[in-house]
């Protein structure tokens, strides 16, 4: 009986070590923001002007710790930028989610689902200088992705689709994004 229990514990530790105990992930890609009506009206009006270029990007930074062979605890930051450039000037709205969460790998590697909760913040910039920053609000996010490595440890490339939203100065702001990620686990 003792040998059976000891064997089960050692097998579980081996399975957990195959997943990798730590995760560092950095990624970027396009974002598709959904603003409150006043902000959306302003950005759409400026974007409709001749000569305006609109750039919408997302960055994702994650740190993870393996809790089991299929579950990781996450801490990180997602940042999105929506920049309107015209006549040598740039107005940019950045949205941030500083979060904790869980990532679940149904097959112990590859495909995953994540749930995130944390604090949101907005920052309005003009020509690279902060013009106005919001107070912290509350937010949440969901992600679905896949890591494309057949190895359980080392560097991998992944593709992720995510959404997050939250309260910023009493308004609900959200975004959908797709990121190409480089991860080490």
C-alpha positions as CSV (number, residue, x, y, z in Angstrom):
1,X,0.0,0.0,0.0
2,X,2.8,2.4,0.9
3,X,4.6,1.7,-2.3
4,X,1.4,2.4,-4.3
5,X,1.0,5.8,-2.6
6,X,4.7,6.6,-3.0
7,X,4.5,5.6,-6.7
8,X,1.4,7.9,-7.2
9,X,3.1,10.8,-5.6
10,X,6.3,10.3,-7.7
11,X,4.3,10.0,-10.9
12,X,2.4,13.2,-10.1
13,X,5.7,15.0,-9.4
14,X,7.1,13.7,-12.7
15,X,4.0,14.8,-14.6
16,X,4.1,18.2,-13.0
17,X,7.8,18.6,-13.9
18,X,7.1,17.7,-17.5
19,X,4.7,20.8,-17.8
20,X,7.4,23.1,-16.4
21,X,7.0,24.9,-13.1
22,X,7.5,28.5,-14.3
23,X,6.2,30.4,-17.3
24,X,7.4,33.7,-18.7
25,X,5.4,35.0,-21.7
26,X,5.6,38.1,-23.8
27,X,3.5,38.9,-26.8
28,X,1.9,41.5,-29.0
29,X,-0.6,42.0,-31.8
30,X,-3.6,43.9,-32.9
31,X,-6.4,45.0,-30.5
32,X,-10.0,45.9,-31.3
33,X,-11.3,48.3,-28.6
34,X,-14.9,48.9,-27.5
35,X,-15.3,52.2,-25.7
36,X,-18.1,54.0,-24.0
37,X,-20.2,56.1,-26.4
38,X,-18.5,59.4,-25.8
39,X,-15.0,58.1,-26.3
40,X,-16.1,56.0,-29.3
41,X,-17.7,59.1,-30.9
42,X,-14.6,61.2,-30.4
43,X,-12.2,58.5,-31.7
44,X,-14.4,57.8,-34.7
45,X,-14.8,61.5,-35.6
46,X,-11.0,62.0,-35.5
47,X,-10.4,58.8,-37.4
48,X,-12.8,59.9,-40.2
49,X,-10.7,63.0,-41.0
50,X,-8.5,62.9,-44.1
51,X,-4.8,62.1,-43.3
52,X,-5.4,60.4,-39.9
53,X,-3.7,57.1,-39.3
54,X,-5.1,54.9,-36.5
55,X,-2.9,52.2,-34.9
56,X,-4.3,49.7,-32.4
57,X,-1.8,47.4,-30.7
58,X,-1.8,45.1,-27.6
59,X,1.0,43.9,-25.4
60,X,0.8,40.9,-23.0
61,X,3.2,40.1,-20.2
62,X,2.6,37.0,-18.1
63,X,4.4,35.2,-15.3
64,X,3.1,31.8,-14.2
65,X,3.7,29.2,-11.6
66,X,2.6,25.6,-12.1
67,X,0.1,24.4,-9.5
68,X,-0.5,21.1,-11.1
69,X,0.3,19.4,-14.5
70,X,-2.7,21.2,-16.1
71,X,-3.1,24.4,-14.0
72,X,-0.9,27.5,-13.7
73,X,-1.3,30.6,-11.4
74,X,-0.7,33.7,-13.4
75,X,0.3,37.3,-12.6
76,X,0.8,39.9,-15.4
77,X,-0.2,43.0,-17.3
78,X,-2.1,43.5,-20.5
79,X,-1.8,46.8,-22.2
80,X,-3.5,48.2,-25.2
81,X,-2.9,51.3,-27.2
82,X,-5.2,53.1,-29.6
83,X,-3.3,55.9,-31.4
84,X,-4.5,58.5,-33.8
85,X,-1.8,60.3,-35.7
86,X,-2.5,63.4,-37.8
87,X,-0.4,66.4,-38.9
88,X,2.6,65.4,-36.8
89,X,0.5,65.0,-33.6
90,X,-0.5,61.8,-31.9
91,X,-3.4,61.2,-29.4
92,X,-3.3,57.8,-27.8
93,X,-5.5,56.0,-25.3
94,X,-3.9,53.2,-23.4
95,X,-5.9,50.7,-21.3
96,X,-4.2,48.4,-18.8
97,X,-5.3,45.3,-16.8
98,X,-2.9,44.4,-14.0
99,X,-4.1,40.9,-13.1
100,X,-4.0,37.6,-11.3
101,X,-5.5,34.5,-12.8
102,X,-5.5,30.8,-13.7
103,X,-4.5,29.0,-16.9
104,X,-5.8,25.6,-17.5
105,X,-4.3,23.1,-20.1
106,X,-6.9,20.4,-20.7
107,X,-4.3,18.2,-22.3
108,X,-1.3,19.1,-20.0
109,X,0.3,21.3,-22.8
110,X,-0.6,23.1,-25.9
111,X,-4.2,24.4,-25.9
112,X,-5.2,26.5,-22.9
113,X,-7.9,28.6,-21.3
114,X,-7.3,31.5,-18.9
115,X,-9.4,33.6,-16.5
116,X,-8.1,36.9,-15.1
117,X,-9.2,39.4,-12.5
118,X,-7.5,42.6,-11.5
119,X,-7.2,46.4,-11.6
120,X,-7.8,48.5,-14.7
121,X,-6.3,51.9,-15.6
122,X,-6.6,54.3,-18.5
123,X,-4.0,56.8,-19.7
124,X,-4.6,59.5,-22.4
125,X,-1.4,60.7,-24.0
126,X,-0.7,63.6,-26.4
127,X,2.5,63.4,-28.5
128,X,4.0,60.8,-26.1
129,X,3.3,62.8,-22.9
130,X,0.7,61.8,-20.3
131,X,-2.2,64.1,-20.5
132,X,-4.7,62.4,-18.2
133,X,-4.7,59.2,-16.1
134,X,-7.6,57.5,-14.5
135,X,-8.0,56.1,-11.1
136,X,-7.8,52.3,-10.7
137,X,-11.0,50.4,-11.4
138,X,-11.8,46.7,-11.5
139,X,-11.6,44.4,-14.4
140,X,-11.6,40.8,-15.7
141,X,-10.5,39.0,-18.8
142,X,-10.6,35.6,-20.6
143,X,-8.1,34.1,-23.0
144,X,-7.9,31.0,-25.3
145,X,-4.6,30.0,-26.8
146,X,-2.2,27.4,-28.0
147,X,1.5,26.9,-27.5
148,X,3.1,25.2,-30.5
149,X,6.0,23.4,-29.0
150,X,6.1,19.6,-28.7
151,X,8.5,20.0,-25.8
152,X,7.3,20.4,-22.3
153,X,10.1,22.8,-21.3
154,X,12.0,25.5,-23.1
155,X,11.0,28.2,-25.5
156,X,7.7,28.1,-27.4
157,X,5.7,30.3,-29.7
158,X,1.9,30.6,-29.1
159,X,-1.1,32.3,-30.5
160,X,-3.8,33.8,-28.1
161,X,-7.1,35.5,-28.5
162,X,-8.2,37.4,-25.4
163,X,-10.7,39.9,-24.2
164,X,-10.6,42.1,-21.1
165,X,-12.8,44.9,-19.8
166,X,-13.4,46.9,-16.7
167,X,-14.5,50.1,-15.1
168,X,-12.5,53.2,-15.8
169,X,-13.8,56.4,-14.3
170,X,-17.3,55.0,-14.1
171,X,-17.4,53.8,-17.7
172,X,-17.0,50.3,-19.0
173,X,-14.2,50.0,-21.5
174,X,-13.2,46.7,-23.2
175,X,-11.1,45.2,-25.9
176,X,-10.6,42.0,-27.9
177,X,-7.0,41.2,-29.0
178,X,-4.9,38.6,-30.8
179,X,-1.3,38.2,-29.7
180,X,1.6,36.2,-31.0
181,X,3.5,35.1,-27.9
182,X,7.0,34.0,-27.1
183,X,7.1,31.9,-23.9
184,X,9.6,30.1,-21.8
185,X,8.4,27.3,-19.5
